[in-house]
């Protein structure tokens, strides 16, 4: 064999060894039925609490304040040095979530700023090294579990503090030219950060018991200053996640939308889809994450807060399209919920107390039921009950086209009072025959003392 052939053979062997060492072991496979069973509790829960909490609560002007104001690590350090949420009581947080009708919570174990609420062994940039001096995440997990709520962790793939996380277009020190990026990234090694990322996710999934949900956020591929699956080693990361917690539910932001088992649900953010979210023409599980106002983290001076009716419509409309709502609270730096968030949670809870059966276990109504104007429909297939949410209270009657031969009984959900049914509308001067199979519901002129009244229709 010639020297050139030996060289080529050695190169081939080295290439194969490299590929073998970096090859991705196949992600666990499951049938559609197995996935449906794994996610059943989540799709029935329909309503959860998102919590964005970190050092940015002290700045109190958006969780992206470090990026927005291009703050350096040195200048941001002042928040770390004084972080001491002395009023933090996660049991109270959990009680407020439960009272609002929420069934699970997802909290930022680490957001983009890189600060960890948990006692990670691979960094000192964590709550235990601040004046707080304790594992704040563990307290939260224990509190939410004690209230019977599902437990989820948000973990930022992005890290604006780690010295080896390369500067990209979303970084606080983002640049204008390739040359500037090259200079900023001298000495930075993403492979070191990738290992750090995996080490921390492993900690989260091994030190806190069974974790129900993990949010890995987020990928932004598309150019040399973005980041995607190769930057996170997404497939191997996800394989580790599923190996450590086989029943866990995973979001869709690892840049693995084309990989079997690479995600469990779609996550439209601050957006209401017009219809059930689909992939390749097929309906998929989805959850919209939304805020009370325009910020995820605590923002003292932000004023665009949604009112109770807007929040309830958001919840009902999401369920009516087969989705979940993850509604966010941004606690203050002292560890309390903003008074505006507390009031909103109480108002939602008041409505849920009498109307939650139109949310839990419900989904989109079958297509044969036409949705009346200014209304939303949800449906429980197990109990065969249809829920008519009246966004604007009608003047005495409402006509449901094509419902007459499908409904055996109707009642207002909040108090189980009968709603009389007929197929004829009557006025002072004429009797108007409804179209064949139209159902007329007779309602009181005065709206009940419920933000959005619900008529429960028991189907034949």
C-alpha positions, 0 to 999 in steps of 0.5 A: 500500500502506498504512503498516500493510500495509508494516509487516506485510510488513516484519515477515513478511520479517524473520520469514522471514529469522530462520527462514532463519538459524536453520533446521536443515539436515537431519541426514545420512540413512542406511539401516538397513543403512548404520547397521548397517555403521557400528556393526558394530565397536561391536556386536561389541566389546560391552565398553568402559571408561568413565573419569571423571576431573577435579578432583573426583578430589581431593575424592575424594567423588563427581564431583557433589561441587560440586553435592552440597555447593553449592560455589562457583567460588571455593571449588572453585578450590583443586582447580584450583590443585593439580591435578598427576597426577604418576603419570599413565600412560595407556599403563598405563591402556590396557594394563589396559583391553585385558588386561580384554578391553575393546575401546574407551574413553570418557573425560570430556574435560569433566565437569559441573564445566567443567574440560577435560582438553584444551588448549581454545583458548576457555578457561583452565579446562583441564589446561594451566593447572594444575600438570600443564601439558599436554594430558592428553587427547592422551596418553590418545588416543595410548595407547589407539590404540597398544593398538588400542582404539577412542577415545571422548570424553565431553563435558558439555553442562552446565557449572557453571563457565562464567559464561554457563551459566544456573543451573538445577535441577542447578546447584550454586547452584540456587534455590528460586523463580523470582525467585531464579533470575532474580536468579542469571541476570542477565547470563548469556547462554546463546547465548554458552555455546552457541557455547562448547559448539560451539567445544569440540566442534569442537576435540575432533573436529578436533584428535585424529584419528578419534574413534569415539564421542562422549557428549554428556551430558545433557539434562533438559527438562520445566520452565523450570529444566531444559535441552533441545534448544533450550538446546544447539541440539542439531540443529545441534550434532549436524549439526556432529558428523556433518559433522566425523566421519561415522563417529562413534557418538553417544549419546542424551542430546541430547533428540533421540529423536524426530529421525531421525539424532538418536541411535545407541544408548540408554544406560541408566545404572546399570540392567540392562534386563529385555530387549533395549531397544526404541523403538516396539516395535523393538529398537535398539542399546543400551549400559549404563554401570555403575560398579564401585562407587556413584560415577563419579569417584574416591571414596576412602571408597565401599564398595559395590564389586561382586565379580567374579561380579557384574561378569561376570554384568553383562557376560554378561547385557548381551550376552545381551540384545543390548547393550554394557557400558561399565564405569567407572573413576574414577582418583585425583588422582595419575593411577592406578587405585584398587587395587580397580579394578585387582583387578577388571580383572585378575579380569575379564581372567582370565575373558575370556582363556578365555571372550571368544568368548562375548562378542565378536560375540555377542548374544541367543540365538534364541527357540527356545532355552529358557534353563535356570535359573541360566544365561545364553545368548549366541549368535554367528550367524556361527559358529553357536555357542551359549554356556551360562554356568553361574552356579551349577555343577550337580551332574553334569548339566544338562538343556537342553529342546528342544536335542537335535536342534540341537546336534552337539557340546559343550565347556567353552569355557575348555579345549575339553574335551568335554562328553558329551551324551545324551538320558537321565538315569541315577541309581543306581536308575532310568533316566529318559527325558528328554522328547522332544528334551531334551539332557543334558550330563554335567559333572564334579562339581567345578566348574572353576577358572573364576568362571563356566564356559561350555559352548560348543554347536556347532549343527547 
